[in-house]
Structures are given as C-alpha cells and as structure tokens.
Amino acid sequence: MAQLEITPLAPNLSFGNRVEGVTWDNIQDEDLRAQLRQLFVERGVLVFANMEPSPQMQVELSKVFGPLKDHPTRNV
C-alpha cells in the first residue's frame, strides 16, 4: 500500500486532516482508497496537499468517495 503522510489540520481541532502522497501511481490502490474513505468518516474534512492540480486527478480523487453525478447545468 502507498505511504501517505496524514497530519491534523490544527492541534486544537477535533476534525480534519491534511493528506499528502496521493499520486497517479497509487490512486487506484484499493487499500489506499479504503484508507481515505475511512479517514473521511472519522475526521470529516480532508485537505489534499501537493497533489497534481489537474481536472483528471480531481475526477479520480472524487471517484474514491463514490460515483460521480452529472452537473444539473449543461454549460458546466
């Protein structure tokens, strides 16, 4: 499984984590995907840092958390 760096957003918050280490090389790893889903359930907010800033990566990351839905506006 890919090695992620997971840190709290702030020491005084009971929610949220910063996640580093998600790449094209590991985003299809089901163990990593399960870890991200569980982390979201436990912490509520995930901030992904130092990840490729592309629409394709955003779509792949979004798929980790469930099926995508069509946007209600056609022009988007």
KEDREN-58159 format. One line per field, with one value per residue: residue number from 1; residue in three letters; x, y, z of N, C-alpha, C, O in turn. Coordinates in Angstrom, 2 decimals. Example, Ala and Ser with C-alpha at 12.3 -4.5 7.8 and 13.67 -1.06 7.14 Angstrom:
% residues 2
pos <- (1 / 2)
code <- (ALA / SER)
n.X <- (13.19 / 12.85)
n.Y <- (-5.69 / -2.25)
n.Z <- (7.80 / 7.08)
ca.X <- (12.30 / 13.67)
ca.Y <- (-4.50 / -1.06)
ca.Z <- (7.80 / 7.14)
c.X <- (13.20 / 12.90)
c.Y <- (-3.30 / 0.03)
c.Z <- (7.80 / 7.87)
o.X <- (14.24 / 13.41)
o.Y <- (-3.32 / 1.14)
o.Z <- (8.46 / 8.04)
This chain:
% residues 76
pos <- (1 / 2 / 3 / 4 / 5 / 6 / 7 / 8 / 9 / 10 / 11 / 12 / 13 / 14 / 15 / 16 / 17 / 18 / 19 / 20 / 21 / 22 / 23 / 24 / 25 / 26 / 27 / 28 / 29 / 30 / 31 / 32 / 33 / 34 / 35 / 36 / 37 / 38 / 39 / 40 / 41 / 42 / 43 / 44 / 45 / 46 / 47 / 48 / 49 / 50 / 51 / 52 / 53 / 54 / 55 / 56 / 57 / 58 / 59 / 60 / 61 / 62 / 63 / 64 / 65 / 66 / 67 / 68 / 69 / 70 / 71 / 72 / 73 / 74 / 75 / 76)
code <- (MET / ALA / GLN / LEU / GLU / ILE / THR / PRO / LEU / ALA / PRO / ASN / LEU / SER / PHE / GLY / ASN / ARG / VAL / GLU / GLY / VAL / THR / TRP / ASP / ASN / ILE / GLN / ASP / GLU / ASP / LEU / ARG / ALA / GLN / LEU / ARG / GLN / LEU / PHE / VAL / GLU / ARG / GLY / VAL / LEU / VAL / PHE / ALA / ASN / MET / GLU / PRO / SER / PRO / GLN / MET / GLN / VAL / GLU / LEU / SER / LYS / VAL / PHE / GLY / PRO / LEU / LYS / ASP / HIS / PRO / THR / ARG / ASN / VAL)
n.X <- (0.84 / 0.39 / 2.33 / 1.07 / 1.17 / -0.25 / -1.64 / -2.92 / -5.19 / -5.04 / -3.71 / -5.62 / -8.08 / -10.83 / -11.42 / -10.68 / -7.98 / -4.78 / -3.62 / -1.02 / 0.67 / -0.89 / -0.99 / -0.78 / 0.31 / -0.62 / -3.34 / -5.27 / -5.05 / -6.71 / -6.55 / -5.49 / -7.56 / -9.65 / -8.56 / -8.59 / -11.37 / -12.21 / -10.80 / -12.04 / -14.62 / -14.01 / -12.75 / -13.97 / -13.16 / -10.94 / -7.90 / -6.15 / -2.81 / -0.09 / -0.72 / -1.25 / -2.48 / -4.83 / -7.73 / -8.27 / -7.07 / -8.58 / -11.09 / -10.54 / -9.83 / -12.26 / -13.86 / -13.04 / -14.62 / -17.18 / -19.74 / -19.76 / -21.80 / -23.89 / -23.63 / -26.19 / -26.45 / -26.03 / -23.98 / -21.75)
n.Y <- (-1.18 / 2.29 / 4.89 / 7.32 / 10.68 / 11.82 / 14.35 / 16.29 / 19.03 / 21.20 / 21.45 / 21.97 / 21.26 / 19.03 / 17.74 / 17.03 / 16.50 / 16.80 / 15.57 / 14.01 / 12.60 / 11.29 / 10.08 / 9.60 / 7.12 / 5.67 / 6.05 / 4.26 / 2.12 / -0.06 / -0.42 / 2.02 / 3.71 / 2.80 / 3.51 / 6.32 / 6.78 / 5.86 / 7.58 / 10.00 / 9.51 / 9.35 / 11.84 / 13.90 / 16.20 / 16.50 / 17.67 / 17.83 / 17.89 / 19.04 / 17.65 / 16.56 / 19.21 / 18.84 / 18.55 / 15.87 / 14.43 / 15.41 / 14.33 / 11.56 / 11.40 / 12.20 / 10.04 / 8.16 / 8.52 / 7.93 / 7.37 / 9.51 / 12.35 / 13.78 / 17.20 / 19.57 / 21.69 / 22.22 / 23.71 / 23.60)
n.Z <- (0.00 / -0.62 / 0.85 / 2.88 / 4.06 / 6.85 / 8.66 / 11.43 / 10.83 / 12.55 / 15.84 / 17.83 / 16.83 / 16.55 / 14.28 / 10.81 / 8.53 / 6.96 / 3.96 / 2.29 / -0.51 / -2.37 / -5.57 / -9.18 / -9.41 / -7.24 / -6.82 / -7.70 / -6.02 / -4.02 / -1.23 / -0.38 / -1.19 / 0.44 / 2.91 / 2.70 / 2.52 / 5.04 / 6.70 / 6.04 / 7.07 / 9.79 / 10.36 / 8.92 / 7.34 / 4.69 / 3.51 / 0.64 / -0.13 / -2.16 / -4.51 / -7.87 / -9.75 / -11.60 / -13.75 / -14.35 / -12.24 / -10.13 / -10.75 / -10.55 / -7.82 / -6.70 / -7.38 / -5.55 / -3.34 / -4.08 / -6.62 / -9.48 / -10.23 / -12.71 / -13.53 / -12.83 / -14.60 / -17.99 / -19.21 / -17.63)
ca.X <- (0.00 / 1.12 / 2.57 / 0.50 / 1.51 / -1.51 / -1.43 / -4.10 / -5.23 / -4.54 / -3.70 / -6.78 / -9.31 / -11.21 / -11.77 / -9.83 / -6.61 / -4.04 / -3.17 / -0.03 / 1.15 / -1.79 / -0.41 / -1.31 / 0.85 / -1.28 / -4.75 / -6.11 / -4.81 / -7.95 / -6.25 / -5.37 / -8.90 / -10.38 / -7.99 / -9.10 / -12.79 / -12.32 / -10.29 / -13.09 / -15.68 / -13.52 / -12.28 / -14.92 / -12.58 / -9.61 / -7.25 / -5.11 / -1.71 / 0.96 / -1.27 / -1.31 / -3.66 / -5.45 / -9.12 / -8.28 / -6.78 / -9.75 / -12.13 / -10.13 / -9.96 / -13.69 / -14.38 / -12.69 / -15.66 / -18.48 / -19.97 / -19.92 / -23.13 / -23.89 / -23.97 / -27.53 / -26.38 / -25.33 / -22.83 / -20.65)
ca.Y <- (0.00 / 3.55 / 5.58 / 8.66 / 11.48 / 12.32 / 15.19 / 17.08 / 20.39 / 22.04 / 20.65 / 22.24 / 20.85 / 17.62 / 17.24 / 17.45 / 16.06 / 17.14 / 14.32 / 14.12 / 11.33 / 10.71 / 10.29 / 8.72 / 5.77 / 4.92 / 6.40 / 3.09 / 1.12 / -0.16 / -0.21 / 3.47 / 4.28 / 2.46 / 4.32 / 7.68 / 6.79 / 5.72 / 8.83 / 10.98 / 9.19 / 9.64 / 13.21 / 14.83 / 17.11 / 16.13 / 18.65 / 17.13 / 18.81 / 18.62 / 16.69 / 17.12 / 20.07 / 18.70 / 18.06 / 14.40 / 13.96 / 15.75 / 13.33 / 10.28 / 11.51 / 12.24 / 8.67 / 7.41 / 8.71 / 7.50 / 7.60 / 10.90 / 12.72 / 14.83 / 18.53 / 19.89 / 22.71 / 21.67 / 24.51 / 23.46)
ca.Z <- (0.00 / -0.71 / 2.11 / 2.94 / 5.22 / 7.36 / 9.84 / 11.79 / 10.29 / 13.63 / 17.07 / 18.67 / 16.15 / 16.70 / 12.95 / 9.70 / 8.31 / 5.74 / 3.36 / 1.21 / -1.03 / -3.37 / -6.90 / -10.24 / -9.19 / -6.17 / -6.62 / -8.00 / -4.97 / -3.24 / 0.18 / -0.20 / -1.34 / 1.66 / 3.97 / 2.53 / 2.87 / 6.49 / 7.27 / 5.86 / 8.02 / 11.14 / 10.57 / 8.32 / 6.36 / 4.21 / 2.64 / -0.11 / -0.40 / -3.10 / -5.46 / -9.22 / -9.87 / -12.92 / -13.71 / -14.36 / -10.89 / -9.31 / -11.04 / -9.96 / -6.37 / -6.39 / -7.52 / -4.34 / -2.35 / -4.58 / -8.04 / -9.88 / -10.70 / -13.73 / -13.03 / -13.35 / -15.64 / -19.14 / -19.60 / -16.67)
c.X <- (0.88 / 1.24 / 2.02 / 1.05 / 0.22 / -1.24 / -2.71 / -4.03 / -4.68 / -4.63 / -4.94 / -8.11 / -9.57 / -11.60 / -10.69 / -8.42 / -6.08 / -3.45 / -2.19 / 0.33 / 0.23 / -1.25 / -1.12 / -0.83 / 0.07 / -2.79 / -5.71 / -5.95 / -6.03 / -7.70 / -6.13 / -6.75 / -9.74 / -9.87 / -8.51 / -10.57 / -12.98 / -11.86 / -11.34 / -14.23 / -15.25 / -13.26 / -13.13 / -14.39 / -11.20 / -9.11 / -6.10 / -4.06 / -0.73 / 0.50 / -1.34 / -2.60 / -4.30 / -6.89 / -9.19 / -8.02 / -7.95 / -10.87 / -11.77 / -10.25 / -11.42 / -14.30 / -14.06 / -13.87 / -17.06 / -18.64 / -20.18 / -21.35 / -23.00 / -24.28 / -25.31 / -27.53 / -25.53 / -24.04 / -21.64 / -19.83)
c.Y <- (1.24 / 4.19 / 7.00 / 9.37 / 12.17 / 13.08 / 15.96 / 18.46 / 21.38 / 21.24 / 20.84 / 21.85 / 19.37 / 17.00 / 17.68 / 16.91 / 16.61 / 15.84 / 14.62 / 12.72 / 10.66 / 11.10 / 9.39 / 7.29 / 4.99 / 5.16 / 5.23 / 1.97 / 1.07 / 0.00 / 1.28 / 4.12 / 4.01 / 3.29 / 5.75 / 7.77 / 6.72 / 7.00 / 9.93 / 10.76 / 9.62 / 11.13 / 14.28 / 15.75 / 16.61 / 17.21 / 17.92 / 18.13 / 18.18 / 17.51 / 17.35 / 17.94 / 20.00 / 18.24 / 16.53 / 13.83 / 14.26 / 14.74 / 12.00 / 10.30 / 11.52 / 10.86 / 7.80 / 7.42 / 8.36 / 7.81 / 9.09 / 11.13 / 13.81 / 16.15 / 18.92 / 20.95 / 22.19 / 22.42 / 24.37 / 22.26)
c.Z <- (0.00 / 0.66 / 2.04 / 4.17 / 5.66 / 8.65 / 10.15 / 11.13 / 11.30 / 14.93 / 17.95 / 18.02 / 16.35 / 15.36 / 11.97 / 9.71 / 7.00 / 5.23 / 2.23 / 0.75 / -2.03 / -4.75 / -7.91 / -10.03 / -8.15 / -6.05 / -6.95 / -6.97 / -4.05 / -1.74 / 0.50 / -0.25 / -0.09 / 2.84 / 3.89 / 2.91 / 4.38 / 7.20 / 7.16 / 6.86 / 9.43 / 11.38 / 9.88 / 7.24 / 5.98 / 3.28 / 1.97 / -0.54 / -1.38 / -4.04 / -6.83 / -9.39 / -11.25 / -12.77 / -13.66 / -12.96 / -9.96 / -9.52 / -10.40 / -8.44 / -5.96 / -6.45 / -6.31 / -3.37 / -2.84 / -6.05 / -8.32 / -10.36 / -11.74 / -13.08 / -13.62 / -14.45 / -16.79 / -19.47 / -18.66 / -17.04)
o.X <- (1.98 / 0.37 / 2.47 / 1.34 / -0.35 / -0.69 / -3.50 / -2.95 / -3.93 / -5.53 / -5.28 / -9.17 / -8.65 / -12.05 / -9.89 / -7.76 / -6.83 / -2.84 / -2.50 / 0.31 / 0.53 / -1.09 / -1.93 / -1.51 / 0.09 / -3.44 / -6.85 / -6.67 / -6.34 / -8.56 / -6.61 / -7.06 / -10.45 / -10.66 / -8.85 / -10.99 / -13.81 / -12.46 / -11.51 / -14.76 / -16.05 / -13.51 / -13.01 / -15.12 / -10.38 / -9.82 / -5.17 / -4.36 / -0.55 / 1.24 / -1.47 / -3.69 / -4.31 / -7.25 / -10.06 / -8.67 / -8.27 / -11.52 / -12.63 / -10.71 / -11.78 / -15.17 / -14.74 / -14.10 / -18.03 / -17.77 / -20.72 / -22.00 / -22.11 / -25.15 / -25.57 / -28.53 / -24.40 / -23.09 / -20.60 / -18.85)
o.Y <- (1.24 / 4.04 / 7.80 / 8.74 / 12.98 / 12.54 / 16.24 / 18.99 / 22.29 / 20.42 / 19.95 / 22.08 / 18.55 / 15.85 / 18.57 / 16.85 / 16.84 / 15.10 / 15.39 / 11.77 / 9.56 / 12.28 / 8.54 / 6.34 / 3.76 / 4.51 / 5.24 / 0.97 / 2.05 / 0.52 / 1.73 / 4.99 / 4.90 / 3.72 / 6.34 / 8.74 / 7.44 / 7.43 / 10.71 / 11.72 / 10.18 / 11.63 / 15.46 / 16.05 / 16.32 / 17.62 / 17.46 / 19.11 / 16.96 / 16.56 / 18.57 / 17.41 / 20.99 / 17.60 / 15.98 / 12.87 / 13.45 / 14.33 / 11.37 / 9.33 / 10.90 / 10.53 / 6.81 / 6.43 / 8.49 / 8.43 / 9.83 / 10.21 / 14.65 / 16.20 / 18.65 / 21.09 / 21.75 / 21.81 / 24.99 / 21.95)
o.Z <- (0.55 / 1.51 / 1.21 / 5.19 / 4.92 / 9.60 / 9.25 / 10.91 / 10.95 / 15.08 / 18.73 / 18.60 / 16.34 / 15.32 / 12.26 / 10.75 / 6.05 / 5.99 / 1.33 / 1.54 / -2.50 / -5.07 / -7.55 / -10.44 / -8.17 / -5.23 / -6.50 / -7.04 / -3.38 / -1.04 / 1.54 / 0.56 / 0.38 / 3.68 / 4.92 / 3.55 / 4.94 / 8.18 / 8.10 / 7.43 / 10.18 / 12.47 / 10.22 / 6.29 / 6.85 / 2.36 / 2.63 / -1.24 / -1.42 / -4.31 / -6.92 / -9.20 / -11.99 / -11.77 / -13.00 / -12.55 / -9.09 / -8.55 / -9.76 / -7.84 / -4.96 / -5.64 / -6.07 / -2.67 / -2.09 / -6.66 / -7.49 / -10.85 / -11.65 / -12.21 / -14.80 / -15.16 / -16.56 / -19.96 / -18.90 / -16.37)
